[in-house]
Amino acid sequence: MLELGRPVAEKESASEQPSKLSSPWVWGMLLVLFAILLRLFLWVQYQPITYSDTYGGYMRLAEVLADFTLKGYDGTRVPLYPAFLASLGMDEHKIWITQMLLGVIIVLLLYWITWRTTTSIAMGLLVAGIYAFLPAHVLMEANLLTETLTTFWVVLSYALLLFYLNSSRPARSLIAALLLGISVSAAGMTRALFFPVSIWFLVFVFLGGGEDWKSRILNSAVYCVGPILMLGGWVWFIYDLSGMVAPTTRVGYNLVQHTGAFFEHLPDKYAPIRDTYLEYRNARIAERGVQHNTIWEALPAMAESSGLHFFQLSRELQRLSWMLILEHPGLFLRSAFEGWINFWKAPVIWQVSAFDSEAIGFLYTLLSYINRALALGANLIFLVISFGMVVSKEIRSRLNIDLFTISIIGGVWLISIFQTMFEHGDNPRFLVPQQMMVIYVTVRSLWFLFDGRRELEALTT
């Protein structure tokens, strides 16, 4: 396995004095300043955007958490984003400005990660500058949705993993492992989709724990404190609430996003549920051409026709969906593959009407097209790199694929598969928290491909 790298210190003569502009931290601070100024500009020109999920889901649950209780919390969402909203008084502008502050921290973390693993200030500025400037990221911060907070936890987790993998001091390794476990768990508690990432990171905590087996086991045990208490505790709460072993109480409804496409194959003994859903599904297809998200319109009528309350209906739909999947695996796999393709479509989620100036709105419209083209290109290159590193040792060597890079590539793939197996709805949104890590891998790989793979010194943090 190749060593992780750090900036290579150039030899200086006694008479040479380093320029301030050669300092990576000077450039980092200049980039942060640029990110802040751009966000202040948008604060004047733009406005926070809400969606059906904002008030129909997150704000509703934030009102429950605002009373410092879980009584009345229905478990349809993991709690960290509602708690985040509650802590800010559910004020749209406070939420937006806090998400912008998180965006600035993300910029700094991306810069540090890229600089430390490529030795290139320019590459650090490029990767972090993409997040700082392009609409898909900076305008996402104005959306009162989970993406920005989830992105923060994801990028922070990879920064902590990089620090952990290169830490030679046992005490630092233990602290990094503990913080990493908390950060990865926080990602799962913000977006349930990231629950399995905690297991994936554990592999790299163990592998990167040094040659001593006792150290590896100790570091892994310390890392597991966060996932066991946070993720495990939450799953226990959901089980106690609804009888389902899952991160949310919506598992059955999410599966219908797949199986609803072939719901007519249910036997007649399930006719009340089946026929009610088909009525709403056919109407939605006639109106929109797809059956996605039919379940949320059909849910009240299905509950009435079946006589089941919310949790019971979710459990029943989960059971019926698995029955349909086992009986019609080809139909399920076709739906899952479609969702997997959609995962890579790199959406830019914003509203041009939220700009006060039509000219600025037009400018960002152009930028959004450029942004999406770049992201789609990065996604395609990322997939090529992923396949290439599996089949070719030469490619792994040429691109300097190391343990840290593998953790990112595998983590993105894990989420791409997990999201499409358990839900087929708004799939293009699901990559957003990891989009910058895809871009990082793409930029890093191209840099090593064309820069001659300069040797990297081992980090000695």
N, C-alpha and C positions, 0 to 999 in steps of 0.2 A: 504494500500500500504506500502511495506517495505521501511525503510529509506535507502538512499544511504549511503555508508560507507566511512570511512577514516582509515588509519592505526591506530591500537590500540596501544596506548603508554603503554609500560610495566612499572610497578612500579619499581623504583630503590631505593636502600638504599642510604643513604647519602655518604657512602664510595665508591659506585660504580660510575665509569666514563664510559660513552658510548664509545665503540670502533668506530673508523672512518669507519671501514668496516661494521658497523651496519647501517650506514647512507644510506638511499635509494638513495640520490643524488650522493654519491660516486660511487655506482654501476651503476647508470644511466650514469654518465660521462664515466665510463670505457666501457660501452656498446657503447656509442657514439664514443669513440676512436676506438673501434673495427670496427664499421661500416665505419668510415672514412678510416682506414687502408685497409680494404677489397676493398673499392671503388678505392683507389689509386692503389692497385694491379691490379684491372680490367682495370683501365685507361691505364696501360702499356700493358696489355695482350689482351684486347678486343678492340672493335671499335663501333661507333654509327651505328645503323641499320635503313635504310629507307625502306618504303613500298610504294605501289601505292597511299595510302591515304596521305602519307607525302607530296609528290610533286604534286600529282594530286588534292589535296584538300587544306591542311593546308598551305603549302608554297606558293601556288598560291594566296591564300587570304591574307597571310602575306605581300606579295608584295604590295597589295592594301593598307593595313593598315600602311605600312611603310611610306606612304606619308601623314599620319595623316588625312585620309579622308575615308568616306564610299562610295564615288562615285565609282561605278564599283564593289562594293561588292555584290555578287549574293545571299547571304543568304543561301547557301547550308550547311554551318557550323555555329554554334554559334561562336562568335568572340574572346573568351578569349585565346584559344590556338594559333590561328594565331597571335594575338597581342603579346603573349608570345614569339613566334618565331621571330616576327618583332623586338621586343625590344632587342633581342640577335643577331641582324644582320643576321638572318637566317643561322648562322654558326653552322654546325652540332656538332662540338666539344664543343662549348660554350653551346649549348642546352643540350648536354649530361651531362656536368659537373654541370650545374645548376639543372638538374633533379636529379643528385646524391646528391646535397646539399639539395634538397627538401626531398629526401629519408632519409637523416640523421635526418632532423626535424621530419619526420614521425616516425622514430624509437623512438625518445625522447617522442613524444606525446603518442604513443602506450604504452610505459613503464609507463608514468605518469597515463594514464587512468586505466591500469590494476592494478598497485600498489594501487591507491587510492580506487579502488572498491573491492579489495580482501585482502588488508592489507599485501600482500605477495610480497616481493622483488623478490623471485624466480619466481613467476608467471609473474611478470612484465618483468623480463629478458627473460623468455620463449617466451612470445607473441612478444615482440619487437625484440628479437633475431631471430625469424622466418623471420620477414621482413628484418632484417639487413643482413641475411646470405643466405637464400634459393634462388635459381635461378629465380623462378617465379616473385620475387619482385625486387631483385637487378639487374638482367639482363633486366627487363622491363624498367629500367631507361635509358638503352642505346637505346631503341626503340623510334624513333621520332614520337610518337603517344600520344594521350591525356591521357593515363591511369595514368601515374605518377602524373601529375598535378591534375587530378581529384581525385586521391587517397588522395593527400595532402589536398584538400578542404574538402573531406568527413571526414577524420580523425580529421582535425582541427575543423570541425563543431561539431563532437561528443565530443571533448574535451571542447569546449565552452559550449555545452549543459550541460555537467557534472558540469562545474564550475557554470553555471547559476542555476541549480537545487539545488545546495548546498550553494548558496550565500544568506546570511541573511541580507545583507545591501542593501537598496533600490537603492542607487547610483550604486553599483556594478552590481546589477541585470539589471539595465537599460543599462549600458555599455555592459554587456555580451549579452543582447538581441539584441542590435544594431549590435555588431560584428558578432553574430550568423546569423542574417539575411543577412549580407553581405557575409559571408563565404558560407552559403547554396546557395545563389544566384550565387556566383562565380562557384560553382560546376555545376549548370545548364548552366551557360554561357561558361563552358569548354566542357561539354558533355550534349547535349539537353535532353538526357534520364533522367537527374536529375531535370528537371523542377518541377515535382510534389512533390519532396521531400520537397520543401519549404512549402507546405501546411501541410505535415505530421509533420514537426518540429513545426509549429505554434500550433498544438494541445498540445505539451509538454511544449512550452513556456507558454501557458495559464494555463495548469494544474499545472505547477511547480512555478507559480507566487505568491504563498502564499495563505493565507486564505482570504485576503482582495480582494474583487471583483474589486475595483478600481485599485489596484496594478496589478492584472491580466490583466485587459483591457489595462492599460497604457503600461505594458511590451510588450503585444501582438502588440499594435500599433507601438511601437518603433521597434520591430522586423520586422514589415511589411515594414518599410522604404526601406530596401535593396531589397526585392522581387518586390515591386511596381515599384521602379525606374529602377532597373536593368533588371529584367525579363519582367515586364510589358512594359518598354520602348522598349525592344528588340522586343517583339511581335508586338508592334505598328509599328516598323520599317519594319518588315516582311510583315505586312498587307499593309502598304503604298507601299512597293516594288512590292508585288506579288498578293495582294488581298486575301491572305490566313491568317487565324488566327491560327498561329502555330509558334513554335520556329525556324523552318527552312523552306526553300522552297522545301524540298525533300519529304514532307509527302506522296504525291501521289506515288512517286517512291518506298518509303519504304513499303507502303501497298501492292504493287505488289509483294513484296517478299513472301507474303502469297497468294494473289489471283492469281498470275501467275500460280500456280499449277493447277488451274481449270479455266483458262482464256478462254478455248474453249466454255464455257457456255455463253459467251457474245452473244447477238443477232447479226444477220447479218448486221444490220445498223452500227455496230461498226467494221465491217470487216477490214478496213485499219489498225486500231490499233491492233485488235485482231490477225489477220493473220501474221502481221509482228512480233509481239511478239512470237507467237507460232513457227515461223520458227527459231528464235534464241533460244527459249527454248528447242526445240527438238534437236538442234545441241549441246547445252550445256549438256543436259542429256546424249546424245550419247557419249560425250567426258568425262564427269566427274561423271555421275550417278545421279546428282541433278540439280535442276533448279535455285538454289540460286544464286543471283547476276546477273542473266540473264539481268535484266533491264538495267544495266549500259552498256552492250554491244549493246543492242537493241535500246537504247535511240535515237541515231542520226537517225536511219532508221525510227523509229516510229514518230519522229518529222517531217521527210520529208513526210512520207505517210499520216499523218494527217493534215499537214499544220499548226501545232501548234508550237509556240515557247516554250522555256523551262518552263516558269511559267504556261502558258496555258495548256501544256501537263500534268504538275504535278497536276493542279486542275482537269483536266478531268480524269486522272487516279485515283485520290482520289474519285471522284464521282462514277466512274465505279466500283472501288473496294468495296465501301460501298454497292453498288447495288448487287454485287456478294455475299458479306458477308450476307446480309439480305435474299437473295434467297437461299443460300447454307450454312447455319450456321454450319452444321455438318462438312463440308469440311474445313471451317475456323478453327473451334475448334480443329480439328485433327492437322492441321498445327501449331496452336498456342501451343498446348500441346507438340508437338515435339520440338518447340523452347524453351519452358519452361524447358524441360528435358536437352536440350543442355546447357542451362544457367549454370547448376551445374557441368559441366564437367572439370572445373579447368585446363585450358590450361597453359602450360609453353611456352611463346612466345619468342624465341631467335634463334640464328643461330650459330651452332657449328663451321662453317667455319670462323666466325669472330674472333676466337681465334688464336693467333700467334703460340701457342704450341698445338700440337695434344694431348699430355698427359693431359694438363689442360682441353682441349675440351672434352676428354674422361671422366675426373673426373666430369665435370659439366653435362655430359650426364647421368651419374649414379645418381648424385644429383637431376637432373630434374625428374627422375623416382621416387625417394624417395619423392621429393617435391609433385608430383602429387598424389601419393598414400596418403600422409598425408592430402592434401587439399580435396581430394575426401572423405576421412574418416571424416574430420571435417564438410564437407557439409552434409553428411548423418546424423551425430549426431545433427547438427544444425536443420535439418528438423524434426528429432525425438523430439528434445526439443520443437520446435515450436508447433507441434501437441500436445505434452504432456501438455504444459502449458495451452493450450486452454481447454482441457478436464478434467484436474485434478488440484484441489486446492492443493492437497498434493504435487504434483510435483512442483508447483509454490513456495510453502513454502520450500520444500527440497532444491531447487536450488536457493533460495533467489532471485526470479525474481522480480525486482523492476522497477520503472518507466523508469530509464535509459536503462535497458536491454530490456524492451518492445519497447522503441524507436528504438533500433538497429534492433531487430528481425522484427518488423513491417516495418522498412525502407527497409530492404533487400527484404522482401516479396513484397513490393510495386514495387520496381524496377524489380523484377523477373516477375511480371505480366505485368507491363507497357511495358517492352521491347518486350515481346513476342506478345502483342496485336497489336503493331504498326509496327513491323519489324520482319522478319524471315530471317536473314542473318548470320552474324558472331556472333551468340548468345553466344558462350563460352567466348568471350572477355568481355561481358557486366557485368559480376560479378567481374572482376578484381579490380575495384576501391573499392569494398566492401568486397573483400575476407578476408582481415585482420580483419574486424569487425565480420565476420562469425567465424573466428578462435578465436577471443577474446571471443565471447559468448560461444563457445565450451569449451575453456580452463577454463573460469570462472565458468561455470556450473559444470564441472567435479571437479574443486577444491572445490566448495561448497558441492558437493555430497560426496566426500571422506575425506574432512578435518573436518567434523563435524559441519559445519556452525557456526563458531565462531561469537560471536555477534560483530557487527560493531557500533562504535560510530557515531553520526551524524556529518557531516562535518560542520565546523564553519569558512569557508573561509571568 
